C-alpha cells in the first residue's frame, strides 16, 4: 500500500535519491522514495567516487562498504599514447581517502539501498510522479497510480529530464555540445590497471579507467557513436588512441552505450517546498568523473538542511543549500567543460596542445591543483 503522508517525498531512486533518503532516515524523519523503473540500475554508467564525496558519505555510514568493494587508484594522468603529459597523484591529498575509488554505479546504488533499508526505508516501484501542488502548509505528489502523497517537502532526484522540476516550473538552461561519445566496458589483455588516464591522442580523446572486476571503461569522443559497440570497434579506439606498449587487445565487450553532452545548471535549486538535487539540478561532461560525485554531495547537504527545517522550522539551510550547491555545480561544470574542450581542439592543433601540456605538466603546482580539483576540494 502506498503511504498517504511523509515528511519528505523523494522522486528518483538513483544514487542521489537513495542518499537523500538515507540521510533523512538517519535523522529520524519519515520519507517516501518513488521511482518509475521496475528495478534499479544493472549497468555501470558512473564509476568514480572522489575523496571529498567519500568524506561526506561517512555521514550516512556507507563509505567503509564502498571502499571495501571498490578499486583504489592513486594516479591519474593526461597522456598521449605511452607519454605522460600531466601526471597527477592523489597520494598527498589532505584527506583520509588519498585516492579515487572505482566502483560501478549499480554497486553504489545497491550499497545505498541496503543502508536505506537498514534505516527502515524502502523504494516504491514502479511509480511515476505525474502531479505536484504546493502551498505554505506543504506539498502533494500525485502518482500515475492515482495515489496522492502529502509531504512537507519534495526532492526532485529524477534526472536530467526531471518531471518534478518541470511541474515546479523551474528552469535549467544551457546547451548541448555537438560531440558524440561512445562508452564501452571491455576486457583487455596487456593494459595496465594502476591509473585512470585521459588520452589526448591526435586521433581524439579516449578515457581508460580500470574497474574492480578487472574490466576497463573506455569513453571516446567520435563523429558518430554506434548504439551497440562491438569488440572490433573498441579495439580500433584503443589502437588509435591508447597506449602502444604491450599492444593491448580487447577480448570482450561487456556493455556499451552512446551519449551527447549537455551542459546545464538550474536557475535555482529551490521553489518553496520543492528542492532539486543531482542531474535534476545540473548536468555536464563526464570529463574528470564529476557528475555522480556532485550529486551525492548535493544529497548529503540537502538531507541535513531538510532535517534542520523539519526539526526546527528554520529554512535558512535550505536557502544556503540552493545557493552554495549551485555555485559548486557551476565550478564543476566549468572544470568538465575546460577538460572536454581541451580534449577536442581541432586536429591540426593537437600536437601543439600536447607540447604545451607536456611543459605545464612538469610543474608541481599544475599537478597538485588538478588533483585537488578532481578530488572535490580545490581550496583545501
C-alpha positions in Angstrom: 0.0 0.0 0.0 1.3 3.5 -0.9 1.8 5.7 2.1 -0.5 8.7 2.3 1.9 11.0 4.1 5.6 11.6 4.9 7.9 14.3 6.0 9.6 14.2 2.6 8.9 12.6 -0.8 12.0 11.8 -2.9 11.3 11.2 -6.6 14.0 9.1 -8.1 15.9 6.2 -6.6 19.3 6.6 -8.2 22.3 7.2 -6.0 21.3 10.8 -5.3 17.7 10.0 -4.2 18.8 7.0 -2.1 21.5 9.1 -0.4 19.0 11.9 0.5 16.5 9.3 1.8 19.2 7.5 3.9 20.3 10.8 5.4 16.7 11.8 6.3 16.1 8.4 7.9 19.3 8.7 9.9 17.9 12.0 11.3 14.7 10.2 12.2 12.4 11.6 9.5 9.7 9.7 7.5 10.5 9.6 3.8 8.8 8.0 0.8 11.0 7.2 -2.3 9.3 6.6 -5.6 10.9 5.5 -8.9 9.4 4.9 -12.3 11.8 2.0 -13.1 10.7 -1.6 -12.1 14.2 -2.2 -10.8 17.5 -0.4 -10.1 20.4 0.0 -12.5 22.3 -3.1 -13.5 24.9 -1.4 -15.7 28.0 0.6 -14.6 27.4 4.1 -16.0 29.1 6.4 -13.4 32.1 4.6 -12.0 34.2 7.1 -10.0 33.9 8.3 -6.4 36.3 11.0 -5.4 37.8 11.8 -1.9 35.5 14.7 -0.8 32.4 12.6 -1.7 33.8 9.7 0.3 34.3 12.0 3.3 30.7 13.3 3.0 29.2 9.8 2.6 30.7 8.9 6.0 27.7 10.8 7.5 25.3 8.1 6.3 27.6 5.2 7.1 28.4 3.8 3.6 32.0 4.9 2.9 33.6 1.9 4.5 31.5 -0.6 2.5 32.2 1.3 -0.8 35.9 1.3 -0.2 35.8 -2.4 0.6 34.2 -3.2 -2.7 35.8 -0.6 -4.9 39.3 -0.3 -6.6 41.6 2.4 -5.1 43.7 4.2 -7.6 46.2 6.8 -6.5 47.2 8.0 -10.0 45.5 9.9 -12.8 47.3 11.1 -16.0 46.6 13.1 -19.1 48.5 11.1 -21.8 49.4 11.0 -25.4 49.8 7.3 -26.1 52.6 6.0 -23.8 53.8 9.5 -22.9 52.5 11.1 -19.7 51.8 14.8 -20.4 50.3 15.7 -17.0 50.9 13.1 -14.2 48.5 13.6 -11.2 48.9 11.8 -7.9 46.3 11.7 -5.2 48.7 10.3 -2.6 49.4 13.7 -0.9 45.8 14.9 -0.7 44.8 16.3 2.7 42.2 13.6 3.3 41.7 10.1 4.8 41.0 9.0 1.2 44.1 9.8 -0.9 42.8 8.0 -4.0 40.0 7.9 -6.5 37.6 5.0 -6.0 36.5 3.0 -9.0 33.1 1.2 -8.4 30.3 0.7 -10.8 27.1 2.7 -10.3 24.9 -0.4 -9.8 27.0 -1.4 -6.8 26.9 2.1 -5.4 23.2 2.1 -5.7 23.0 -1.3 -4.0 25.0 -0.2 -1.1 22.9 2.9 -0.7 19.7 0.9 -0.9 20.9 -1.6 1.7 21.7 1.3 4.0 18.3 2.9 3.4 16.6 -0.4 4.2 18.7 -0.8 7.4 17.4 2.6 8.5 13.8 1.5 7.9 13.3 3.0 4.4 12.2 1.4 1.1 11.6 2.3 -2.5 8.2 2.1 -4.2 8.4 0.8 -7.8 7.3 1.3 -10.4 5.5 4.6 -9.7 5.9 7.8 -11.7 5.2 11.2 -10.3 2.7 12.9 -12.6 1.4 15.8 -10.5 2.6 18.3 -7.9 1.0 21.0 -5.9 2.4 23.0 -3.0 1.3 25.6 -0.5 2.6 27.3 2.6 1.5 24.3 4.6 3.0 21.5 2.5 3.1 19.7 -0.9 1.3 16.9 -2.6 2.7 14.5 -5.1 0.3 12.6 -7.4 1.5 9.2 -8.8 0.5 7.5 -12.0 -1.4 5.0 -9.9 -3.8 7.8 -8.8 -2.4 7.8 -5.2 -1.6 11.2 -3.6 1.2 11.6 -1.0 1.3 14.6 1.3 4.6 15.8 2.5 6.4 18.8 4.0 9.0 18.8 1.2 9.6 17.2 -2.2 13.0 16.3 -3.5 13.5 16.1 -7.3 16.2 13.4 -7.9 14.6 12.2 -11.1 17.4 13.0 -13.5 18.1 15.5 -16.3 14.6 15.3 -17.7 13.1 15.8 -14.3 9.3 15.7 -14.1 9.2 17.3 -10.7 11.4 20.2 -11.9 9.1 20.8 -14.8 6.0 20.6 -12.6 7.5 23.1 -10.2 8.2 25.5 -13.1 12.0 25.6 -12.5 14.2 26.2 -15.5 17.6 24.5 -16.3 19.1 26.5 -19.2 22.2 25.5 -21.0 23.4 23.9 -24.3 24.1 20.6 -25.9 27.6 20.2 -27.2 28.0 19.0 -30.8 30.0 16.0 -29.7 29.1 12.3 -29.8 30.5 10.0 -27.2 30.9 6.2 -27.1 31.1 4.3 -23.8 32.3 0.7 -23.8 33.1 -1.6 -20.8 35.6 -4.2 -22.1 38.0 -6.9 -21.0 41.5 -6.2 -22.3 44.8 -8.1 -22.3 48.0 -6.0 -21.9 46.5 -2.9 -20.4 47.9 -1.5 -17.1 45.4 -1.2 -14.3 47.2 1.3 -12.0 45.7 4.6 -13.1 42.8 6.4 -14.8 44.1 8.0 -18.0 42.8 10.7 -20.2 44.4 10.2 -23.6 44.8 13.3 -25.7 45.8 11.5 -28.9 45.9 13.1 -32.3 43.1 10.8 -33.3 40.9 12.0 -30.4 40.0 11.7 -26.8 40.0 8.4 -25.0 39.4 7.8 -21.3 40.7 4.5 -19.9 39.5 3.6 -16.4 40.1 0.2 -14.6 37.1 -1.3 -12.8 37.1 -3.6 -9.7 36.3 -6.8 -11.7 39.3 -6.4 -13.9 37.5 -4.9 -16.8 38.1 -1.4 -18.2 35.8 1.6 -19.1 36.6 3.3 -22.4 35.0 6.6 -23.2 35.8 8.3 -26.6 34.6 11.3 -28.5 33.7 10.3 -32.0 31.9 11.6 -35.1 29.0 9.3 -34.7 28.9 6.7 -31.8 27.4 3.3 -32.6 24.4 2.2 -30.5 25.9 -1.2 -29.8 29.7 -1.0 -30.0 31.5 -4.4 -30.6 35.0 -5.6 -29.8 36.3 -4.6 -33.2 35.1 -1.1 -32.7 36.6 -0.9 -29.2 39.9 -2.3 -30.5 40.1 0.4 -33.1 39.6 3.1 -30.5 42.3 1.6 -28.2 44.8 1.1 -31.0 44.4 4.6 -32.4 44.3 6.5 -29.2 45.6 4.3 -26.3 49.0 3.1 -25.2 51.2 1.2 -27.6 53.3 -0.7 -25.1 52.2 -4.3 -24.8 49.8 -3.9 -27.8 46.6 -4.1 -25.6 44.0 -6.5 -27.1 40.2 -6.2 -26.5 38.9 -9.7 -25.8 35.3 -9.0 -24.8 32.7 -6.2 -24.8 30.6 -6.3 -21.6 28.3 -3.4 -22.2 28.2 -0.2 -24.3 26.2 2.9 -24.9 26.4 6.3 -26.5 25.5 9.8 -25.4 25.8 13.5 -26.1 26.9 16.1 -23.6 24.5 18.6 -22.1 25.8 21.5 -20.0 23.0 22.8 -17.9 22.5 24.2 -14.4 19.1 25.1 -12.9 18.5 28.8 -12.2 17.7 27.9 -8.6 17.6 24.6 -6.7 14.6 25.6 -4.6 11.0 26.6 -5.2 9.1 26.7 -2.0 8.8 23.1 -0.8 10.5 21.6 -3.9 14.3 21.0 -3.9 16.4 19.9 -6.8 19.4 17.5 -6.5 21.7 15.6 -8.8 21.1 15.6 -12.5 17.7 17.3 -12.0 19.8 20.3 -10.9 22.9 20.1 -13.1 24.4 18.0 -16.0 27.7 18.3 -17.8 30.6 16.5 -19.5 31.8 13.2 -17.8 35.4 14.5 -18.1 37.0 14.2 -14.7 34.3 11.8 -13.4 32.4 14.6 -11.5 28.7 14.1 -12.2 27.6 11.5 -9.6 30.1 12.9 -7.1 28.5 16.4 -7.3 25.0 14.8 -7.0 26.0 12.7 -3.9 27.4 15.8 -2.2 24.1 17.6 -3.0 22.3 14.7 -1.4 24.2 14.7 1.9 24.0 18.5 2.2 20.3 18.6 1.4 19.4 15.8 3.8 21.0 17.8 6.7 19.3 21.0 5.6 15.9 19.3 5.3 16.3 17.9 8.8 17.0 21.3 10.2 13.9 22.7 8.5 11.7 19.8 9.7 13.1 19.8 13.3 13.5 23.5 13.9 11.2 25.2 11.4 14.3 27.1 10.1 14.6 27.0 6.3 17.8 29.1 6.1 19.9 26.0 5.5 17.7 25.1 2.5 18.4 28.5 1.0 22.1 28.0 1.7 21.9 24.6 0.0 20.4 26.2 -3.1 23.0 29.0 -3.3 26.1 27.1 -2.3 25.4 23.8 -4.2 24.6 25.7 -7.3 27.8 27.7 -7.0 29.8 24.4 -6.7 27.9 23.0 -9.7 29.0 26.0 -11.8 32.6 25.4 -10.8 32.4 21.7 -11.7 30.6 22.3 -15.0 33.4 24.8 -15.8 36.1 22.2 -15.0 34.5 19.5 -17.0 33.9 21.9 -19.9 37.5 23.0 -20.0 38.8 19.4 -20.0 36.3 18.5 -22.8 37.2 21.5 -24.9 40.9 20.9 -24.4 40.5 17.3 -25.4 38.6 18.2 -28.6 40.6 21.1 -30.1 40.8 20.9 -33.9 43.1 18.0 -35.1 45.8 20.2 -36.6 46.3 21.9 -33.2 46.5 18.8 -31.1 50.3 18.2 -31.4 50.9 21.8 -30.2 48.4 21.4 -27.4 50.2 18.3 -26.2 53.6 20.0 -26.4 52.3 22.9 -24.1 50.6 20.4 -21.7 53.9 18.4 -21.5 55.7 21.6 -20.3 52.9 22.7 -17.9 52.5 19.1 -16.6 56.1 19.2 -15.2 55.1 21.8 -12.7 54.2 20.6 -9.2 51.6 23.4 -9.0 49.8 22.1 -12.1 49.7 18.5 -10.8 48.6 19.4 -7.3 46.0 21.9 -8.4 44.4 19.4 -10.8 44.4 16.6 -8.1 42.5 18.9 -5.7 40.0 20.0 -8.4 39.3 16.4 -9.3 39.1 15.3 -5.6 36.5 18.0 -4.9 38.3 20.4 -2.6 40.1 23.0 -4.8 40.7 25.4 -1.9 41.8 22.9 0.8 
